[in-house]
Amino acid sequence: MTMSLRANGGSTVRSHRAETYKPGATIGDWRPEDDGFWQSTGHRVAQRNLWVSIPALMLGFVVWQVWSVTVVKLNDVGFGFSKSQLFWLTAIPGLTGGTFRILYTFIGPIFGERKFTAFSTIILVAPMLWLGFALQDSSTPYWELALIAAVCGIGGANFASSMANIGFFFPKREKGSANGLNGGLGNLGVSVVQLVAPLVVTAAVLGAPAGGPQHDAKEDTDIWLQNGAFLWVPLLVIMALLAWFLMNDLKVAAAPFSQQKIIFKRKHNWLMTWLYVGTFGSFIGFAAGLPLLIKNNFESQGYQATTYAWIGPFIGALMRWAGGWLSDKIGGARVTMLSFVGMAASLVVVIFALPSGSDQGSFWAFFIGFLAAFAFSGLGNGSTFRQIPVIFRDQHMRQAESQGPEAQAAALKQSEMEAGAVTGFSSAIAAYGFFFIPAMFAAMAVTNALWIFIGFYATCLAVCWWFYARKGAEAPS
């Protein structure tokens, strides 16, 4: 059959190729390290999947982080919760997000990432509708709001499957940039919801179907708090449809859990998870906690959380792409070490800028310190996800270098599968930073929590240097 097709000329072959790689198809032959294949077919298909994945992932982050900005206005419209209760509402989505990321890491490759991206996007409509209706009634009990916050956390789980999937599409030399774009622009969902939600709640922009206003006693004006949830429902539906019709499933990415679970025996799975907790865990935890930190410490001085809080996650998200790009140039381990040094120094600035006793502190030193912390965490987010595929590819290929082409091809496929699973698993554990950082802010003095973070960064720096950055390191990356 193949010979007859070739005998009839190249048009039939090209037609078969176009059919194989069209939007919505399941792809069996995928060779990104083959320059000829990459230039003729792979690059175009990979880019299409990447640019559908990004907005879908961004909306997942919107749903995950919607509570970080919602809690700022709850008491102003009559809910009457304590500061600790508000921090807990902010933290709860991190707990469910991290837990579901573990599940999403392994379930995506089983069912196919195109189908799973569409499914995991459309189900986020439910918590947004529930939240929008609950916010219209200030008598909604705390337990119900906590349950809604938990369901919203599922939005954060999309990151694990999305990042593992995109890594399969790109060759080694472009993985850092591709993962940086997907993760970085996806992370922009944090800034988008913190910027847009406060704007849309100020007017009846969604019309009568969204419901009536609540009275903001503090500002003595009407607001539509539910708009911050309802706004995203049609966008979620659209992105689910685009994912279904435009993305692809890769057979090379398909793997049952029985094969993926090998990562739990890999030392570098646990070491890279430790490092990613330090980078992404900080990014997402600071993003969740910063609005209330500004409100509790500086609102009395005239600084509004909704005006400033979105800027830090915005910078961190963009720097994630920069971290991936820079890692492709100079190596991920070097950039990761820079990230931890920078975050530690930034938090020292934040600590000394916070109010203490009769000292009102310095908002601008506090804010600039946090912006720097976000920037360095973004660099580390990009660099660690560049390190993971490099580490696993190099180790497997070294073991197979004295064997034949078939063994080397099998080693490459195994390394890709393991790297994808480690990417998802490490992101799952790091997502608990969304829970623990606001929870620590609720349970202890903020300065004490920040000193603990600095101590943790010191351990991350040591791990990165010893295993990945020093001369003669076990797995230079």
RADAUR-V921570 format. One record per pair of residues at least 24 apart in sequence whose C-alpha atoms are under 10 Angstrom apart, sorted by sequence separation. I is the first residue (numbers start at 0). J is the second residue. If there is no record, write none. Layout:
# RADAUR-V921570
i=<I:I>
j=<J:J>
This chain:
# RADAUR-V921570
i=<16:20:65:66:126:127:158:161:198:199:200:202:205:286:344:345:348:390:391:392:22:64:66:67:125:126:197:199:200:201:205:286:287:345:346:389:391:392:22:63:64:66:125:126:197:199:200:201:204:285:286:342:345:346:388:389:391:392:65:123:124:126:158:197:199:200:285:286:342:344:345:387:388:391:63:64:123:126:158:196:198:199:200:342:343:344:345:387:388:390:391:63:64:123:196:197:198:199:282:283:286:342:343:345:388:389:62:63:123:196:197:200:282:341:342:345:387:388:391:122:123:155:196:199:341:342:387:388:63:122:195:196:283:340:341:342:343:386:387:63:120:196:282:339:341:342:388:119:120:193:196:282:338:341:342:384:387:388:119:192:195:196:338:340:341:384:387:192:279:338:339:386:119:120:338:339:341:342:384:385:119:337:338:341:384:387:192:336:337:338:339:383:279:335:338:339:116:119:334:335:337:338:384:115:335:336:337:338:383:384:335:336:116:334:335:338:115:116:334:335:115:333:334:335:336:380:331:332:334:335:336:112:113:116:331:334:335:111:112:333:334:335:103:107:331:332:112:113:331:332:335:100:104:107:108:112:322:326:330:331:334:88:92:95:96:99:100:103:104:107:111:112:321:322:325:326:331:332:88:91:92:94:95:96:98:99:100:102:103:104:105:106:107:319:322:323:324:327:331:332:90:91:92:93:94:95:96:97:98:99:100:101:103:104:105:108:311:315:318:319:322:323:326:327:330:331:78:85:88:89:91:92:93:95:96:97:99:100:103:104:107:108:297:310:311:314:315:317:318:319:321:322:323:325:326:330:331:84:88:91:92:95:96:98:99:100:102:103:104:107:278:296:297:311:312:313:314:315:316:317:318:319:320:321:322:323:324:325:326:76:78:79:87:88:90:91:92:93:94:95:96:97:98:99:100:101:102:103:104:105:277:296:308:311:312:314:315:316:318:319:320:321:322:323:324:326:327:331:76:77:78:79:88:89:90:91:92:93:94:95:96:97:100:101:104:296:300:307:310:311:314:315:318:319:321:322:323:326:327:330:56:59:63:76:77:78:85:88:89:91:92:93:95:96:99:100:103:104:275:278:293:299:302:310:311:312:313:314:315:316:317:318:319:320:321:322:323:325:326:52:55:59:62:69:73:76:77:78:80:84:87:88:91:92:93:94:95:96:97:274:277:278:281:292:308:311:312:313:314:315:316:317:318:319:320:321:322:323:324:55:58:62:65:78:79:90:92:93:96:97:274:277:297:300:308:311:312:314:315:316:318:319:320:322:323:56:74:78:92:93:96:296:297:310:311:314:315:318:319:322:323:52:55:56:59:62:66:73:278:296:297:298:312:313:315:316:317:319:48:51:52:55:58:62:65:69:274:277:297:312:315:316:319:55:296:297:293:293:293:135:135:135:137:132:135:136:289:390:66:131:132:135:131:134:394:289:383:394:66:128:168:386:393:66:167:393:65:168:286:390:391:393:64:164:167:168:285:390:63:66:164:167:389:390:391:25:62:63:65:66:166:389:390:63:64:65:165:285:286:389:25:62:63:64:135:164:285:386:388:24:62:63:134:135:136:163:164:386:387:23:61:62:63:64:134:135:282:283:386:22:23:60:62:63:64:133:134:135:281:282:285:355:385:59:60:62:63:131:132:133:134:281:282:353:59:60:61:62:63:131:132:134:193:282:283:353:383:59:60:61:63:130:131:132:134:189:193:278:279:281:282:382:59:60:130:131:278:281:282:350:351:58:59:60:129:130:131:132:186:190:280:281:350:57:58:59:60:128:130:131:132:186:189:193:278:279:282:349:350:56:57:59:60:127:130:131:189:278:279:282:350:56:58:59:127:129:130:131:277:278:279:281:347:350:56:57:127:128:129:278:279:280:346:349:350:56:57:127:128:275:278:279:55:56:126:127:128:277:278:279:347:55:56:126:127:128:277:278:346:347:56:124:127:128:275:276:278:279:346:56:124:127:274:275:278:52:55:56:126:274:275:343:346:347:124:125:198:275:343:346:53:123:124:127:197:275:345:52:53:123:124:196:197:274:275:343:344:52:124:195:342:343:121:124:193:194:272:342:343:49:52:53:121:123:124:193:194:271:343:49:52:121:122:123:193:194:271:340:343:120:121:122:193:194:195:339:342:343:49:120:121:193:194:271:272:341:48:49:119:120:121:123:193:194:271:339:340:48:49:120:121:122:192:193:339:340:117:120:121:190:191:338:339:46:49:117:120:121:189:190:191:193:194:268:271:339:340:45:48:49:117:119:120:189:190:193:267:336:339:340:45:68:117:118:188:189:190:191:336:339:45:46:67:116:117:118:120:187:189:190:191:268:338:339:45:46:65:69:116:117:189:190:267:268:336:337:44:45:57:61:64:65:68:69:115:116:117:118:188:189:190:267:335:336:339:44:45:56:57:60:61:63:64:67:68:72:114:116:117:118:187:188:190:335:336:42:55:56:57:59:60:61:62:63:64:65:66:67:68:71:113:116:117:186:187:189:190:265:336:41:42:53:54:56:57:58:59:60:61:62:64:65:66:68:69:115:116:117:186:187:189:336:41:42:49:53:56:57:58:60:61:64:65:68:69:113:114:115:155:187:188:332:335:336:41:49:52:53:56:57:58:59:60:61:63:64:68:113:114:117:183:184:186:187:335:50:51:52:53:54:55:56:57:58:59:60:61:62:112:113:114:116:183:186:187:333:37:46:49:50:53:54:56:57:58:60:61:65:112:113:183:184:185:186:332:333:336:37:45:49:52:53:54:56:57:60:61:113:114:183:184:185:331:332:335:336:37:52:53:54:55:57:58:113:114:115:183:184:186:335:50:53:54:57:58:112:113:114:182:183:184:332:333:334:53:57:61:112:113:181:182:183:184:332:333:31:32:34:76:77:111:112:113:180:183:184:331:332:333:30:31:32:33:76:77:111:112:179:180:182:183:330:331:332:29:30:31:32:75:76:77:110:111:112:179:180:181:182:183:330:29:30:31:32:75:76:77:111:179:180:181:183:29:30:31:32:75:76:108:112:179:180:183:74:75:76:107:108:109:111:112:178:179:180:182:31:73:74:75:76:108:111:178:179:180:332:333:72:74:75:76:108:109:110:111:176:177:179:180:332:333:75:76:108:109:110:175:176:179:180:331:332:72:76:107:108:109:110:175:176:178:179:284:287:288:292:330:331:76:107:108:109:175:176:177:178:279:280:283:284:287:288:291:330:76:106:107:108:109:175:176:177:179:275:279:280:282:283:284:285:286:287:329:76:105:106:107:108:175:176:280:281:282:283:284:285:288:289:292:105:106:174:175:176:268:272:276:279:280:281:283:284:287:288:291:327:72:105:106:173:174:175:176:268:271:272:275:276:279:280:281:282:283:284:286:287:288:326:73:105:108:173:175:176:271:272:274:275:276:278:279:280:281:282:283:284:285:286:288:72:104:105:172:174:175:265:268:269:272:273:275:276:277:279:280:281:284:285:288:105:174:175:268:271:272:275:276:279:280:283:284:288:292:105:173:259:262:263:267:268:271:272:275:276:278:279:280:281:284:69:104:105:172:175:258:262:269:270:271:272:273:274:275:276:277:280:281:69:171:172:175:261:262:265:268:269:272:273:276:280:259:260:262:263:268:272:69:258:259:262:263:68:69:258:259:261:262:252:259:260:261:66:251:252:259:260:263:65:66:251:254:258:259:262:65:252:253:254:251:252:256:251:62:254:61:252:62:61:62:281:58:62:58:277:281:58:59:277:58:277:278:55:276:277:54:55:58:276:277:54:274:277:278:55:56:273:274:277:55:276:277:54:55:274:275:53:273:274:52:55:273:274:51:55:93:51:54:271:274:52:270:273:274:51:52:93:273:51:93:186:271:51:270:271:52:270:48:51:52:90:93:183:50:51:89:92:182:183:50:270:48:49:90:183:47:48:89:90:179:182:183:47:48:89:179:182:267:47:48:181:44:45:86:89:179:180:44:45:86:89:178:179:182:44:178:179:177:178:179:86:176:179:85:86:175:176:178:179:175:178:267:175:176:177:82:175:176:174:175:174:175:173:174:175:82:172:174:175:171:174:175:174:171:172:23:68:166:171:22:23:24:64:67:68:71:166:22:23:24:29:67:68:70:71:22:23:24:25:26:27:28:29:30:66:67:68:69:70:163:167:171:22:23:24:25:26:27:28:29:64:65:67:68:71:162:166:21:22:23:24:25:26:27:28:29:60:64:67:68:71:21:22:23:24:25:26:27:63:67:71:21:22:23:24:25:26:27:20:21:22:26:20:20:71:71:72:71:68:69:68:68:67:68:171:167:167:166:167:166:167:163:164:166:167:163:166:163:165:163:164:163:164:166:162:163:161:162:163:164:160:163:164:159:160:162:163:159:161:162:163:159:160:161:159:160:163:158:159:160:162:158:159:157:159:160:156:159:160:158:159:158:156:157:155:156:159:155:158:156:155:155:152:108:108:108:107:105:104:105:104:105:107:103:104:104:105:101:104:105:103:104:102:103:104:101:102:104:100:101:104:100:101:103:100:101:102:100:101:97:100:101:97:99:100:97:98:100:101:97:98:100:96:97:99:100:95:96:97:98:94:97:98:93:94:96:97:95:96:97:93:94:95:97:93:94:96:97:92:93:94:95:96:92:93:94:95:91:93:94:90:92:93:94:90:91:92:93:90:91:93:89:90:91:93:89:90:88:90:91:87:89:90:91:86:87:89:90:88:89:90:86:87:88:90:86:87:90:85:86:87:86:87:83:84:86:87:83:86:87:85:86:83:84:83:82:83:64:63:67>
j=<40:44:89:90:150:151:182:185:222:223:224:226:229:310:368:369:372:414:415:416:47:89:91:92:150:151:222:224:225:226:230:311:312:370:371:414:416:417:48:89:90:92:151:152:223:225:226:227:230:311:312:368:371:372:414:415:417:418:92:150:151:153:185:224:226:227:312:313:369:371:372:414:415:418:91:92:151:154:186:224:226:227:228:370:371:372:373:415:416:418:419:92:93:152:225:226:227:228:311:312:315:371:372:374:417:418:92:93:153:226:227:230:312:371:372:375:417:418:421:153:154:186:227:230:372:373:418:419:95:154:227:228:315:372:373:374:375:418:419:96:153:229:315:372:374:375:421:153:154:227:230:316:372:375:376:418:421:422:154:227:230:231:373:375:376:419:422:228:315:374:375:422:156:157:375:376:378:379:421:422:157:375:376:379:422:425:231:375:376:377:378:422:319:375:378:379:157:160:375:376:378:379:425:157:377:378:379:380:425:426:378:379:160:378:379:382:160:161:379:380:161:379:380:381:382:426:378:379:381:382:383:160:161:164:379:382:383:160:161:382:383:384:153:157:381:382:163:164:382:383:386:152:156:159:160:164:374:378:382:383:386:141:145:148:149:152:153:156:157:160:164:165:374:375:378:379:384:385:142:145:146:148:149:150:152:153:154:156:157:158:159:160:161:373:376:377:378:381:385:386:145:146:147:148:149:150:151:152:153:154:155:156:158:159:160:163:366:370:373:374:377:378:381:382:385:386:134:141:144:145:147:148:149:151:152:153:155:156:159:160:163:164:353:366:367:370:371:373:374:375:377:378:379:381:382:386:387:141:145:148:149:152:153:155:156:157:159:160:161:164:335:353:354:368:369:370:371:372:373:374:375:376:377:378:379:380:381:382:383:134:136:137:145:146:148:149:150:151:152:153:154:155:156:157:158:159:160:161:162:163:335:354:366:369:370:372:373:374:376:377:378:379:380:381:382:384:385:389:135:136:137:138:147:148:149:150:151:152:153:154:155:156:159:160:163:355:359:366:369:370:373:374:377:378:380:381:382:385:386:389:116:119:123:136:137:138:145:148:149:151:152:153:155:156:159:160:163:164:335:338:353:359:362:370:371:372:373:374:375:376:377:378:379:380:381:382:383:385:386:113:116:120:123:130:134:137:138:139:141:145:148:149:152:153:154:155:156:157:158:335:338:339:342:353:369:372:373:374:375:376:377:378:379:380:381:382:383:384:385:117:120:124:127:140:141:152:154:155:158:159:336:339:359:362:370:373:374:376:377:378:380:381:382:384:385:119:137:141:155:156:159:359:360:373:374:377:378:381:382:385:386:116:119:120:123:126:130:137:342:360:361:362:376:377:379:380:381:383:113:116:117:120:123:127:130:134:339:342:362:377:380:381:384:121:362:365:362:365:366:209:210:211:213:209:212:213:366:467:144:209:210:213:210:213:473:369:463:474:147:209:249:467:474:148:249:475:148:251:369:473:474:476:148:248:251:252:369:474:148:151:249:252:474:475:476:111:148:149:151:152:252:475:476:150:151:152:252:372:373:476:113:150:151:152:223:252:373:474:476:113:151:152:223:224:225:252:253:475:476:113:151:152:153:154:224:225:372:373:476:113:114:151:153:154:155:224:225:226:372:373:376:446:476:151:152:154:155:223:224:225:226:373:374:445:152:153:154:155:156:224:225:227:286:375:376:446:476:153:154:155:157:224:225:226:228:283:287:372:373:375:376:476:154:155:225:226:373:376:377:445:446:154:155:156:225:226:227:228:282:286:376:377:446:154:155:156:157:225:227:228:229:283:286:290:375:376:379:446:447:154:155:157:158:225:228:229:287:376:377:380:448:155:157:158:226:228:229:230:376:377:378:380:446:449:156:157:227:228:229:378:379:380:446:449:450:157:158:228:229:376:379:380:157:158:228:229:230:379:380:381:449:158:159:229:230:231:380:381:449:450:160:228:231:232:379:380:382:383:450:161:229:232:379:380:383:158:161:162:232:380:381:449:452:453:231:232:305:382:450:453:161:231:232:235:305:383:453:161:162:232:233:305:306:383:384:452:453:162:234:305:452:453:232:235:304:305:383:453:454:161:164:165:233:235:236:305:306:383:455:162:165:234:235:236:306:307:384:453:456:234:235:236:307:308:309:453:456:457:164:235:236:308:309:386:387:456:164:165:235:236:237:239:309:310:387:455:456:165:166:237:238:239:309:310:456:457:235:238:239:308:309:456:457:165:168:236:239:240:308:309:310:312:313:387:390:458:459:165:168:169:237:239:240:309:310:313:387:456:459:460:166:189:238:239:309:310:311:312:457:460:167:168:189:238:239:240:242:309:311:312:313:390:460:461:168:169:188:192:239:240:312:313:390:391:459:460:168:169:181:185:188:189:192:193:239:240:241:242:312:313:314:391:459:460:463:169:170:181:182:185:186:188:189:192:193:197:239:241:242:243:312:313:315:460:461:168:181:182:183:185:186:187:188:189:190:191:192:193:194:197:239:242:243:312:313:315:316:391:462:168:169:180:181:183:184:185:186:187:188:189:191:192:193:195:196:242:243:244:313:314:316:463:169:170:177:181:184:185:186:188:189:192:193:196:197:241:242:243:283:315:316:460:463:464:170:178:181:182:185:186:187:188:189:190:192:193:197:242:243:246:312:313:315:316:464:180:181:182:183:184:185:186:187:188:189:190:191:192:242:243:244:246:313:316:317:463:168:177:180:181:184:185:187:188:189:191:192:196:243:244:314:315:316:317:463:464:467:169:177:181:184:185:186:188:189:192:193:245:246:315:316:317:463:464:467:468:170:185:186:187:188:190:191:246:247:248:316:317:319:468:184:187:188:191:192:246:247:248:316:317:318:466:467:468:188:192:196:247:248:316:317:318:319:467:468:167:168:170:212:213:247:248:249:316:319:320:467:468:469:167:168:169:170:213:214:248:249:316:317:319:320:467:468:469:167:168:169:170:213:214:215:248:249:250:317:318:319:320:321:468:168:169:170:171:214:215:216:250:318:319:320:322:169:170:171:172:215:216:248:252:319:320:323:215:216:217:248:249:250:252:253:319:320:321:323:173:215:216:217:218:250:253:320:321:322:474:475:215:217:218:219:251:252:253:254:319:320:322:323:475:476:219:220:252:253:254:319:320:323:324:475:476:217:221:252:253:254:255:320:321:323:324:429:432:433:437:475:476:222:253:254:255:321:322:323:324:425:426:429:430:433:434:437:476:223:253:254:255:256:322:323:324:326:422:426:427:429:430:431:432:433:434:476:224:253:254:255:256:323:324:428:429:430:431:432:433:436:437:440:254:255:323:324:325:417:421:425:428:429:430:432:433:436:437:440:476:222:255:256:323:324:325:326:418:421:422:425:426:429:430:431:432:433:434:436:437:438:476:224:256:259:324:326:327:422:423:425:426:427:429:430:431:432:433:434:435:436:437:439:224:256:257:324:326:327:417:420:421:424:425:427:428:429:431:432:433:436:437:440:258:327:328:421:424:425:428:429:432:433:436:437:441:445:259:327:413:416:417:421:422:425:426:429:430:432:433:434:435:438:224:259:260:327:330:413:417:424:425:426:427:428:429:430:431:432:435:436:225:327:328:331:417:418:421:424:425:428:429:432:436:416:417:419:420:425:429:227:416:417:420:421:227:228:417:418:420:421:412:419:420:421:227:412:413:420:421:424:227:228:413:416:420:421:424:228:415:416:417:415:416:420:416:228:420:228:419:231:231:232:452:231:235:232:452:456:234:235:453:235:455:456:234:455:456:234:235:238:456:457:235:455:458:459:237:238:455:456:459:238:459:460:238:239:458:459:238:458:459:238:241:459:460:238:242:280:239:242:459:462:241:459:462:463:241:242:283:463:242:284:377:462:243:462:463:245:463:242:245:246:284:287:377:245:246:284:287:377:378:246:466:245:246:287:380:245:246:287:288:377:380:381:246:247:288:378:381:466:247:248:381:245:246:287:290:380:381:246:247:288:291:380:381:384:247:381:382:381:382:383:291:381:384:291:292:381:382:384:385:382:385:474:383:384:385:291:384:385:384:385:385:386:385:386:387:295:385:387:388:385:388:389:389:388:389:241:286:384:389:241:242:243:283:286:287:290:385:242:243:244:249:287:288:290:291:243:244:245:246:247:248:249:250:251:287:288:289:290:291:384:388:392:244:245:246:247:248:249:250:251:286:287:289:290:293:384:388:244:245:246:247:248:249:250:251:252:283:287:290:291:294:245:246:247:248:249:250:251:287:291:295:246:247:248:249:250:251:252:246:247:248:252:247:248:303:304:305:305:304:305:305:308:308:309:415:412:415:415:416:416:418:415:416:418:419:416:419:417:419:418:419:419:420:422:419:420:419:420:421:422:419:422:423:419:420:422:423:420:422:423:424:421:422:423:422:423:426:422:423:424:426:423:424:423:425:426:423:426:427:426:427:427:426:427:426:427:430:427:430:430:430:433:433:416:419:420:420:419:419:420:420:421:423:420:421:422:423:420:423:424:423:424:423:424:425:423:424:426:423:424:427:424:425:427:425:426:427:426:427:424:427:428:425:427:428:426:427:429:430:427:428:430:427:428:430:431:427:428:429:430:427:430:431:427:428:430:431:430:431:432:429:430:431:433:430:431:433:434:430:431:432:433:434:431:432:433:434:431:433:434:431:433:434:435:432:433:434:435:433:434:436:433:434:435:437:434:435:434:436:437:434:436:437:438:434:435:437:438:437:438:439:436:437:438:440:437:438:441:437:438:439:439:440:437:438:440:441:438:441:442:441:442:440:441:441:441:442:433:433:437>
